[in-house]
């Protein structure tokens, strides 16, 4: 289960953030959008502000469809228990970079990723209600921009502070192929000659660890508002890239606010 209000602050610089955040399952079908700030690309220092839409729709048969920003998925499982289905994402590239050094490194084109997810959700309605979920997502772009795949493991916990207020937190980690890291964090000999950065050929493995905090407030029967702060810490070869160590930051923050209208 993923986020309508995550579109709020996903602001969609990196498709890898999409599978990391989700919403409490008790929320109805809704559509909305938000504004937020994130880095220009993974590992960047520079930031931008953007606005994105989001949709969460539960079919009459109890299947969940979600679309927010560049990420969409459809759950063939239940709203609780086992969940699984296809996913598609638009991963933005790295081009028109403001940094005068990084702008001399090969551009990375925007690409479409496809894959799927499997997860399990526990919805406890006891004396202390909570919603606990874990999931694994696998995505690839079939060698269009990078070779190999990206695997993300995520967990989240939501609970109500009172009837109108939900708070949530989550953690996650992503592992990527060598081809992925080479496309997004590698520095070729030609890149080195143009930019002055040392050549760098990364390996695959752990790319990042993530954590987030979020809150949702229900204003009335139809209107909801939300806010989220999302943290990424680049790891392994991604963190060792001179793109990050010399002209970026391994610690990445995304934040934003948004509203949504419940229609079902």
N, C-alpha and C positions, 0 to 999 in steps of 0.2 A: 504494500500500500504506500503510495507516494503522495506528493504534496500538491495541493492546489496552492496553498500559500507559500510553498517553497518557491514557486515561480516568482513570488515576491522578491526573494533575494538571491535566487540562483543567478539571475541576470546573465546567465548562460555564457560565461566565458569558457567553461570546460564541461563537456558532457559527462565527465566522470563524476561530477558532483551530483548528478541527477538521481542516481540510485541510492544515495546515502541518507536521504531524509524522507520521512513519511508522516502521515497524519493519523490521529486516533480514528478507529473504525466506526465509531458511533456517529460521525459527521454525515450529513445528508449529501445528496447530489448538489453540486454547486459550480458556479463559474465566477471567475474573478481575475485579478491581476495585481501587480505590485511594482514598486520601484526599489532599486537597491544599488549597491556598489560592490565591485569585485575587481580583481587584477586583470590586466589586458590579456594575459595568457598564463599558463601554469609556470610559476617561478618568477613572474615579473614583479617589478617594483611599482610601475605606473598603474593607475586605476582608471576605471570609467564607470559612469552611471547609466543604467538602462531600465527599460520597462518591458515587462513580459506578461502574457496571459496565462491562465491556468483553468483546467476543467477537471472535475471529478464527477463521474456519472455511474450510478449503480443501475444496471438493467433490471427489468421486471423479473428476470430469472436469477437475480442475485450475483451477476458477474460485474466486476469493477473495471471501468475504463478510465484512464488518467492521461491527460495531456497538459504539460506545462512547459512553456518555452520550447526548446528543441527536443524534448523527451516525451515519448508516449509508451504506454504498456497496457496490456489487456490480461486480466486475471481469469484463467479458466477454473481456478479453485474456488474456495469459499471466502466469505468476508472474514471468517476465523478458521483456524485449523490450517490445513495444507493449502498453499497458494503457488501458482505457477503459470507461466505464459510467455508470449513473445514480447520483445521490446525493440524500439527503434529510437535512435538519437541523431541529432545533427551536431557534430563536433566542430566547433569553430577553429580556424587555423591560426597561424601567426603571420600576419602581413601588415604592411603600413605601420611598422613599429616606430615609436617616437625615439627610443634609445638609439643614438647614432652608431653604436657598436653592434648591438643585436640586429639592427636593420641591415647589416652587411652579411648576416648569416642566412642560409637558404630559407625561403618562405615555406610555410606549411599550409597547404590548401584546406579549406573547409571540406568536410567529408561526412558521409552518412554511415552510421554504425548500426548493425543489426545483431540481435542475440536473443537472450531470454533470461528468465529469473525463476528461482524456486525459493520458497520461504515457508515459515510456519508462524502463525499468530495465536497467542493465548490472550483471551479477553476475560479477565477475572471480574465478576460482579459481586464479590463478597463485601465484607465490612470495610476493607480498604481496596476499592476498585482500582484496576490498572490495566493497561494494554501493553503486552510484551511481544516483540517480534524480532525474528532473525531471518536473514535472506542472503542468497548468493546470486550474483548477476554476472553473466559472461557476455561480452560484446566483442565484435570484430568489424573491420571494414573491408575484409576480403582482399587485402593487399593494395587497395586503391591509393592510400596515403602511407599506411604502415602495414607490415606483415605480422602475423601472429594474432594474439588476442589480449584482452584485458579482463581480469577477474576481480570482482569486488565482494567483500564479505562485510555485512552491516548488521548492527543490532540497535534496537530503540526501545524506549520506555515512555509511555504516556500515562498521565493520571490527572483527574480533576481536582483542582483546589477547592472549587465549589461548582454549582450547577452551570454557571456561565463561563468558567475559566478552566482551560486545559494548559498544562505545562508538559514539555517533553524534552528528552535528551537522547543522544545517540553517539555511537562510536563505530568506526569502520576502518578497513584497510584495503588497499588495491595492489595487485600483482600484475605486471605487464611483461610482454615479450621483449626480446632485444630489439626487434624491428620497431616496436612502438617507441621505446626510449631513443633509438637512433633518429627517428623522425622528429621527435619533439625536444630532445635534449642533446643530441649529437652535434659535434662540430667537425666538419670534414676538413681535409687539407685545403681545399679551395676556400671554405669559410674562414679558415685560419689566416690565409694569405690576405683576404679582404678586410677582416675585422681586427686582426692582431691578437685574437684570443688563441690559446693553445688548442691544437686538435684534440678531440675527445671522442672516443668510441665506447659508448656505454654498454653494459650488459643488461639482461633482463632481471626480473626479481621484484622485490617489494618497491613500489613506487611512492606510496604515500600512506599516512595514517590520518584519520579524520575524527572530528568531534563537533557536536552542535548542541545548541540550546534554543528552545522555541517556546512561544506562548501564543494561545489563541483565545480571543474574547468574543462571546456571542452577544451582540448588541440587542437583537430582538429575534423574532422567529426566522427571519430571512437573512439578516446581515451579520457577517463575521469579520473580525479584523485579526491580524497576526503580525508577529515580528520574529526574526530569526537571526542568530549569529552562528556562522559556520567556519570552522578552523581546519586548515590542511597543513600538515607538516611533510614536506617532501623528504624521501628517504632513498637510500641506496644510490644507484648511479644517477638518478634524477637530481638528487641533492648535491652530488659531486660535480655536475656539469658546470663548466665555467660560465655558461649562460646564467646560471643561478648564483654561483659563488662570487662572481665578479660584477655582474650587472643585474642581479635579481635578489630574491629572498626566498629561502626555503619555507618560511612561515607565511601562509596565505590566509587572509581573512575576507569573508564575504558576509554582508549584512544587508537587511532591508525590511520593509514593512509592506503590507498589502491588505486588500479587502476582497471579500467574496460574497456572492448572493446565492442563497440556497433556493432551488426551484423544485425540489422533489423530496 
